[in-house]
Amino acid sequence: MCGLAGFLGPSVGSHLVDIMLHHLQHRGPDARGQFNSDNIALGHQRLSIIAPTNGKQPFYCSNTRLAMVCNGEIFNHRALRHDLAAKKYCFQTDSDCEVILHLYAEYGIQGFTQLEGQFAFALWDERSQKLVLARDRHGILPLFFQDQRANGGGVSFASEIKSILAVNSCAPEANLAAIKQIFTFWSPLEGETPFKNIQQVKPGHALLIQGNKTEELCYWDWSFPDNHQFINNEKEALEGLQSLLTESVSSRLQADVPVASLLSGGLDSSSVIAIARDLGHKPDTYSITFSDSKEHDESSFQAQLLERYPGRHTVTDFKSSSIVNYLEETLWHTEMPLLRMAPGPIRQLSSSINEDGLKVALTGEGADEVLGGYDLFKETKIRQFWAKQPSSALRPKLLQRLYPYLNGWLTSSDAYLQSFFKQGLDQPNHPLFSHLPRWSTTQTCQQFFSEEMRDATKDHDPLAELTNRLPEAFQDWHWFNKAQYLEAHTLLSTYILPSQSDRMLMANSVEGRYPFLNHKLIEFCNQLHPKLKMRGLNEKWLLKQLMATRLPPEIINRPKQPYRAPDAAAFAHPRHHDWLNELLSPSNLLDCGYFDPTKVGFLLKKLQNKQIRSQKDNMALVGIITTQLWHRAFIQDYNKRFR
Amino acid sequence: MAVKDQIRTFILNNYLFTDDKASLKDEQSFLDSGIIDSIGVMEIVLYLETEFDIKVADADISPENLDSVNQITQFIDLKRDSLEV
């Protein structure tokens, strides 16, 4: 993987792209290249993984007069290269990404549907003076742009926002609607960023920029049978999953450098490692542990997997309070406020991988969305069941299976259960039914907004905005599939892949690869009946069947535990008091303008009295702290950082 | 401080994050207002047991006893009266 940057507009000079590339060196420390023509400059920072000696970018084909810079890996490049060579296209490098150039020449935008991989690229069509910006289907790799043509300027684009900010003439402003989205969904909606006038190409989309026009095209999206005609046969499902997942792991092991693997101790990353072993590979493994926080630590499960598949293994351990030490640097890379502390430790983990001289790591991300792993799917199933008979006293008690702390005393009163989980129960066909309780909880964090912030965003309804973006067929899908679609488009593409994966790995020049995010695997799994993904309340049932003989039973049978890091607990240590009091002082809060100092003061007191226990208080605290830090880094200290 | 004032202050500070008394009516339902969640109920029970030295049985945990400042105050008074007896 790499970094790309460029500019389309009058009087563009190579020095401008040099400045942009300077801020992307962590993504590609191995080589730098530029292509310059009259109105276009394309720049590239390379992380050499395939064809290290003959894969330099930018690409330029004098026959088709196409130029391109790409951040990505095309896993089916050999087959595509063979087909394109047969059509007389000439390749100048051994790079996998060069196939994109000739696919476009042969097939136009439709050619992108043949790509199997992870990518973000900028392609310049000299003949038609058209710039094409495109991203992979899932949002694995980033691509931001700023369009200033309306003001007589040009279009700048880059893998990370800091590159664009570096060539602006003044400090950015916050996109307050996007901040409100973060305090609803944990991230801005696809295409949005927390910076005014800076947007991102959406996953599965291409942007065509020509003259004064911009056209946005979707070349791929998640889809499900709208007639509910699913594959029901278990044998067929298992064989399909086995074949596609094995092929996906195999193709992602291909590199001209060694490939490592992240190991959380969960089913997904363990499955990837087991399959890699079956294929004859023995990737070095890397794990995070939290030795002072039992609820977050998964070391016992990591040990179980290593007992079955011993190998070279490195552990990065975190003490809760040390996570704060990395927070500012983490935000420099996420480029957005966070409501959870989970990304930070992953950046430290990628540092360990980099120190060992490794550049690529497999991860298990995506399995929960594709194969139905989250507790949210179970909760939705129970709520759907309950919604058929809302007055039932027994049906909501199933929630005890998901939330053990509900056992006994809370269920003695149905009113509490009903109140906490009933959001949308009277509307089981509501498009956002599955996610309403979660988003409702997150939105409570907005109670800390200042009056100015409330006023500025009162006309923006993130839930309505999301609903407007749903595809036409959505309403006809099975409720399980609707939940999968929402997860893929509001958590996976906009929070997990950027903040917990690409940015944290690329901060230390490590490329993540995601075997579960193979579009053919996803298309196949989307045809499977939901009961093959969740059998009763048993999540990822099909994957567990597939891996039953290849993984320790402790990992197959362990309760779902999504990766998390200590949140409020990270800030509770007395050593952070002064820093926190300064950051969240009334004067600082008023200066930034997002939050109400009185309310934040009470939350801070709750933290210092060790009374923060609820998810919403945790999210609120982390959200407020990281918004303040983010504002300081990118807006307040803009001149210090970028001039 | 009177029990009712203590309860009101606790709810205002920890769930509405304010000290503005006008933000919470004594008869206002926490459930209907969305002021507390499931963890919030646990926190209230913990607070009552610690602050007022009473035991809150499983059967006591209901909106009838805990869903407003007035109801909590009444609940504490009843508990204390039963202890004296």
HADDOCK unambig.tbl for C-alpha pairs under 7 A between the chains (distance, minus, plus):
assign (segid A and resid 409 and name CA) (segid B and resid 58 and name CA) 4.76 0.50 0.50
assign (segid A and resid 409 and name CA) (segid B and resid 61 and name CA) 6.78 0.50 0.50
assign (segid A and resid 410 and name CA) (segid B and resid 61 and name CA) 6.94 0.50 0.50
assign (segid A and resid 412 and name CA) (segid B and resid 59 and name CA) 6.59 0.50 0.50
assign (segid A and resid 413 and name CA) (segid B and resid 62 and name CA) 5.49 0.50 0.50
assign (segid A and resid 419 and name CA) (segid B and resid 31 and name CA) 6.59 0.50 0.50
assign (segid A and resid 420 and name CA) (segid B and resid 37 and name CA) 6.25 0.50 0.50
assign (segid A and resid 420 and name CA) (segid B and resid 38 and name CA) 6.68 0.50 0.50
assign (segid A and resid 598 and name CA) (segid B and resid 18 and name CA) 6.61 0.50 0.50
assign (segid A and resid 599 and name CA) (segid B and resid 17 and name CA) 4.66 0.50 0.50
assign (segid A and resid 599 and name CA) (segid B and resid 18 and name CA) 5.73 0.50 0.50
assign (segid A and resid 602 and name CA) (segid B and resid 13 and name CA) 6.00 0.50 0.50
assign (segid A and resid 602 and name CA) (segid B and resid 14 and name CA) 6.90 0.50 0.50
assign (segid A and resid 602 and name CA) (segid B and resid 17 and name CA) 5.19 0.50 0.50
assign (segid A and resid 602 and name CA) (segid B and resid 18 and name CA) 6.86 0.50 0.50
assign (segid A and resid 603 and name CA) (segid B and resid 17 and name CA) 6.55 0.50 0.50
assign (segid A and resid 606 and name CA) (segid B and resid 14 and name CA) 6.93 0.50 0.50
assign (segid A and resid 614 and name CA) (segid B and resid 39 and name CA) 5.64 0.50 0.50
